[in-house]
Amino acid sequence: MTERSGIIAAGNMLVDHVHQIVQWPQRGWLAEIVHSERSTGGAPLNVLLTLAKMHVGLPLQAVGLVGDDHDGDYIMAMLDQYHVNRQHVHRTTFAPTSMSQVMTDPSGQRTFFHSPGANRLLDLPAFDRLETSFKIFHLGYLLLLDSLDMEDAEYGTRSARLLAMMSLQGYETSLDLVSRQGDPRYRPMVLPALRWLDYLVINELEAGEFSGLDIRHANGAPHVENIAQAATLLLESGVKQRVVIHCPEGAWGIERGGEGTWVPSFMLAQEEIVGSVGAGDAFCAGILYGCHEKWPLVDSLKLAHACARANLLCANAIDGAKTLTELQSFISERS
């Protein structure tokens, strides 16, 4: 039997209209936009285009739904430009392509105004005839895919049914969430999916929402002990291989049957950060590549941090991505 190879990424596909602003205005007041640009966004596009720019040589495939409009044309053109298979990216006339207006302040912090559009309609039939030669199936973002977020009598949620279907077809499965503070759906939406997951890569905000633990100390520093506890809780709740929880200062990773480890980030000075749109997806791309190639957990975390750091140096989710050779050289210099 031929060894499976390649990564499928599915879920939210959108166009980010990224604006750099002078300052965040008080309600009712004006803030000047000093620069605007358009880029693809959402978990599958950010992960796949980062991997494509890494020149890793893996087959890459996207699965999603976009509108029959200019933003949809743009997404299709970007997938073609980076040689990502778009056979399963379908188009609809029933909704526009999803988009976000992203406001990035001088610190690099971003605020999203999001229109779900066609992503609301993405559902199980879109996944019926995928290539079974691929190794990893990544889905994102849970809690932003209305049809897949619906309840399912047998599996709990339709997304859990999808991940079960992919797992039973032999894919290694991965999931990403969306950061939504105070959303009561976190546990009931996430728990049913965990038993069908090989990999879970989330940020500290999402880990805090799921676990109910304080993820930061009163002084703002990451509470590593609680981050570790949240990761262990997720592993005990069903994740089969690896759980990774990342934050700007570092990441905690744990493997089933192994000890957890904290790997600090390659920190940037605040003035070096241009934008953080897609930084979490860039981090995830590094983890998924490490998982695909069976790298040790620490090496995977270092690569993920290097991917995220490169992302922070540009305003949008893709332009900062580096080749694997460049990333490994950077890691060697810092080790």
C-alpha positions in Angstrom: 0.0 0.0 0.0 1.3 3.4 -1.0 2.1 5.7 2.0 -0.3 8.6 2.2 1.1 12.1 1.6 -0.2 15.6 1.6 -2.5 17.9 3.5 -6.2 18.8 2.9 -7.4 21.9 4.6 -11.1 22.7 4.7 -13.5 25.2 6.1 -13.8 29.0 6.2 -12.6 30.7 3.0 -12.7 34.4 2.9 -11.0 37.6 1.7 -9.5 39.8 4.3 -9.6 43.5 3.5 -6.8 44.6 5.8 -6.5 48.3 6.9 -3.7 49.8 8.9 -5.2 52.6 11.1 -3.6 55.4 13.0 -5.4 54.5 16.3 -8.5 52.7 17.4 -11.2 55.4 17.7 -13.7 56.0 20.4 -17.2 55.1 19.5 -18.7 57.5 17.1 -15.3 59.0 16.0 -13.2 58.7 13.0 -9.8 57.0 12.6 -7.6 57.5 9.5 -6.7 54.4 7.4 -3.1 54.8 6.2 -2.8 51.6 4.1 -5.2 49.0 2.7 -4.7 45.7 1.0 -6.6 42.6 0.1 -5.5 39.0 0.9 -7.0 35.6 1.3 -8.0 34.6 4.8 -9.5 31.7 6.8 -7.9 28.6 8.1 -7.6 26.5 5.0 -6.2 29.2 2.7 -3.8 30.5 5.4 -2.5 27.1 6.2 -2.2 25.9 2.6 -0.7 29.0 1.1 1.9 29.1 4.0 2.8 25.5 3.3 3.0 26.3 -0.5 5.4 29.2 0.2 7.5 26.9 2.4 8.2 24.9 -0.7 7.8 21.6 1.2 6.8 19.6 -1.9 3.6 18.1 -0.4 0.4 17.7 -2.3 -2.0 20.4 -1.0 -5.8 20.5 -1.5 -8.5 23.0 -0.4 -12.1 22.3 0.3 -14.6 25.1 0.7 -17.4 27.2 -0.7 -17.1 30.7 -2.2 -19.5 33.0 -4.0 -19.8 33.7 -7.7 -18.2 37.1 -7.3 -14.9 39.1 -7.5 -13.7 37.9 -4.1 -14.4 34.3 -5.1 -12.4 34.8 -8.3 -9.6 36.2 -6.2 -9.5 33.1 -4.0 -9.5 30.8 -7.0 -6.7 32.7 -8.6 -4.6 32.6 -5.5 -5.0 28.8 -5.2 -4.0 28.5 -8.8 -1.0 30.8 -8.3 0.4 28.6 -5.5 -0.5 25.3 -7.2 -3.0 24.2 -4.6 -5.6 21.7 -5.8 -9.0 23.5 -5.8 -11.1 20.7 -7.3 -13.3 20.7 -4.2 -13.7 24.5 -3.8 -17.2 24.9 -5.0 -19.1 28.1 -6.0 -22.6 29.2 -5.1 -25.0 31.9 -6.2 -26.9 31.7 -3.0 -24.4 33.7 -0.9 -21.5 36.0 -1.4 -17.9 35.0 -0.7 -17.2 35.5 3.0 -15.1 38.5 3.9 -13.6 40.4 6.9 -12.7 44.0 7.3 -9.6 43.9 9.5 -8.4 46.9 11.4 -4.8 46.8 12.5 -3.6 49.4 15.0 0.0 50.5 15.4 0.8 47.8 18.0 -0.2 45.1 15.4 -3.4 44.2 17.3 -6.2 43.5 14.9 -10.0 43.7 15.1 -12.3 41.8 12.7 -15.7 42.8 11.3 -16.8 39.5 9.7 -19.4 38.6 7.1 -19.9 34.8 7.0 -21.4 34.6 3.5 -21.0 31.3 1.7 -19.2 29.7 4.6 -22.6 29.3 6.4 -23.6 26.9 3.6 -20.6 24.6 3.7 -21.9 21.1 4.6 -21.2 17.4 4.6 -21.9 16.7 0.9 -18.8 18.9 0.0 -16.6 16.2 1.5 -18.1 13.1 -0.2 -15.4 12.3 -2.8 -12.1 13.5 -1.5 -8.7 12.0 -2.5 -7.9 9.3 0.0 -4.2 9.5 -0.9 -3.8 12.5 1.4 -2.5 12.0 4.9 -3.8 14.9 7.0 -7.3 16.5 7.0 -7.4 19.9 8.8 -10.7 21.7 9.5 -11.1 25.3 10.7 -12.8 27.2 12.1 -15.3 25.4 14.4 -17.9 27.9 15.7 -17.9 29.8 12.4 -19.3 27.1 10.1 -23.0 27.3 10.6 -24.1 24.2 8.8 -21.3 22.0 10.3 -21.9 23.6 13.7 -25.4 22.2 13.8 -26.4 19.4 16.2 -26.2 15.8 15.1 -28.2 13.1 17.0 -25.5 10.4 16.7 -22.2 12.4 16.8 -23.2 15.5 18.8 -22.4 17.9 16.0 -22.2 17.7 12.2 -18.5 18.7 12.4 -17.9 15.7 14.7 -19.6 13.5 12.1 -17.3 14.9 9.4 -14.2 14.4 11.5 -15.3 10.8 12.3 -15.9 10.2 8.6 -12.4 11.5 7.8 -10.8 9.5 10.6 -12.5 6.3 9.5 -11.3 6.9 6.0 -7.7 6.8 7.3 -6.9 10.5 7.5 -5.0 12.0 10.4 -7.4 14.7 11.5 -6.7 18.2 12.9 -9.0 21.0 14.1 -8.8 24.7 14.8 -11.3 26.9 16.6 -12.2 30.6 16.5 -11.5 32.9 19.3 -14.9 34.0 20.8 -15.0 35.3 24.3 -17.8 34.1 26.5 -19.3 31.8 23.9 -21.4 29.2 25.8 -21.1 26.8 22.9 -17.3 26.2 23.4 -17.5 23.0 25.4 -20.7 21.5 23.8 -19.4 22.2 20.3 -15.8 21.1 20.8 -16.2 18.0 23.1 -17.9 15.8 20.5 -15.1 16.4 18.0 -12.2 15.5 20.3 -12.4 11.7 20.1 -12.0 11.9 16.3 -9.0 14.2 16.4 -5.3 13.4 16.0 -4.1 17.0 16.5 -5.6 20.0 18.2 -3.8 23.4 17.8 -5.5 26.3 19.6 -4.5 29.6 21.2 -4.6 30.4 24.9 -7.9 32.3 24.6 -9.6 29.3 23.2 -8.0 27.0 25.8 -9.3 29.3 28.5 -12.8 29.3 27.1 -12.8 25.5 26.9 -11.2 24.7 30.3 -12.5 27.6 32.4 -9.0 28.1 33.8 -7.2 31.4 34.1 -4.6 31.2 31.3 -2.8 34.4 32.4 -1.6 35.6 35.8 -2.8 38.9 37.2 0.3 40.6 35.8 -0.5 39.4 32.3 2.2 36.7 32.1 1.1 33.3 30.7 0.1 30.9 33.5 2.1 27.9 32.1 0.8 25.5 34.7 -2.8 26.2 33.8 -2.0 26.1 30.1 -0.4 22.6 30.7 -3.5 21.6 32.7 -5.8 22.7 29.9 -3.8 20.7 27.3 -3.9 17.6 29.5 -7.6 18.0 29.9 -8.1 18.2 26.1 -5.9 15.1 25.6 -7.9 13.2 28.3 -11.1 14.3 26.5 -10.1 12.3 23.5 -7.4 13.8 21.3 -5.4 10.9 20.0 -1.9 12.3 19.4 -1.0 15.9 20.1 -2.4 19.0 21.7 -0.7 22.3 21.3 -1.7 25.6 23.0 0.1 28.7 21.8 0.2 32.3 22.9 2.5 35.2 21.9 5.1 34.3 24.5 5.4 30.6 23.7 3.6 27.3 23.3 2.8 24.2 25.3 2.7 20.9 23.5 1.9 17.4 24.8 1.7 14.0 23.2 -0.4 11.1 24.3 1.8 9.0 26.6 4.5 11.7 26.8 5.5 14.6 29.0 4.4 18.1 28.0 6.9 20.8 27.1 7.0 24.6 26.9 8.9 26.2 24.0 9.3 30.0 24.1 8.5 32.1 21.0 11.1 33.9 18.8 10.0 37.2 20.2 9.8 40.4 18.2 10.0 44.0 19.5 6.5 45.6 19.4 7.7 48.1 16.8 8.7 45.2 14.5 5.2 43.7 14.4 3.3 44.9 11.3 0.2 42.7 11.7 -0.9 39.5 13.3 -3.6 38.4 10.8 -3.2 34.7 10.3 -0.4 34.3 12.8 -2.2 31.4 14.5 -2.7 29.7 11.1 1.0 30.1 10.2 1.8 28.5 13.5 -0.6 25.7 12.7 1.0 25.2 9.3 4.3 24.6 11.0 2.8 22.1 13.5 1.0 20.2 10.7 4.2 19.9 8.6 6.0 18.6 11.7 3.2 16.1 12.3 3.2 15.0 8.6 6.9 14.4 8.7 6.8 12.8 12.1 9.2 15.4 13.6 9.7 15.4 17.4 7.3 17.7 19.2 9.9 20.3 20.2 11.2 20.6 16.6 7.6 21.0 15.4 7.0 23.7 18.0 10.2 25.6 17.0 9.2 25.5 13.3 5.7 26.7 14.2 7.1 29.6 16.1 9.4 30.5 13.2 6.3 30.5 10.8 4.4 32.7 13.2 7.3 35.1 13.6 7.6 35.5 9.8 3.9 36.1 9.6 4.0 39.0 12.1 6.5 40.9 9.9 3.7 41.6 7.2 0.2 43.1 7.4 -1.6 40.1 5.8 -1.8 36.4 6.4 0.5 35.2 3.6 3.1 37.7 2.5 5.5 37.0 5.4 5.7 33.2 4.8 9.2 31.9 4.2 10.7 28.7 2.7 11.4 25.8 4.9 15.1 26.3 4.2 14.9 29.9 5.4 13.0 28.9 8.5 15.4 26.2 9.4 18.4 28.5 9.0 16.7 31.0 11.3 16.0 28.4 13.9 19.6 27.2 13.7 20.9 30.8 14.3 18.6 31.2 17.3 19.4 27.8 18.9 
